[in-house]
Amino acid sequence: MSVFEALQLMINFSGLIVAVLALVVSIIVLKDKK
């Protein structure tokens, strides 16, 4: 695996984490509004 491939994999993984965190936060906010 080259450095570029490893870097791209890390970027994709961090993007996935950000998406999951945003989903969790939005669910918590929606629950609080009710």
C-alpha positions in Angstrom: 0.0 0.0 0.0 1.4 3.4 -1.0 1.3 6.5 1.2 -1.3 8.1 -1.0 -3.6 5.1 -0.7 -3.2 5.1 3.1 -3.9 8.8 3.2 -7.1 8.4 1.1 -8.2 5.5 3.3 -7.8 7.7 6.4 -9.7 10.6 4.8 -12.6 8.3 3.9 -12.6 6.8 7.4 -12.6 10.3 9.1 -15.4 11.3 6.7 -17.4 8.3 7.8 -16.9 9.2 11.5 -18.0 12.8 10.9 -21.1 11.5 9.1 -22.0 9.2 12.0 -21.4 11.9 14.6 -23.6 14.3 12.7 -26.3 11.7 12.6 -26.1 11.0 16.3 -26.2 14.8 17.1 -29.2 15.3 14.9 -31.1 12.4 16.5 -30.3 13.9 20.0 -31.4 17.4 19.0 -34.7 16.0 17.5 -35.4 14.0 20.7 -34.8 17.2 22.8 -37.2 19.2 20.8 -40.1 16.9 21.5 
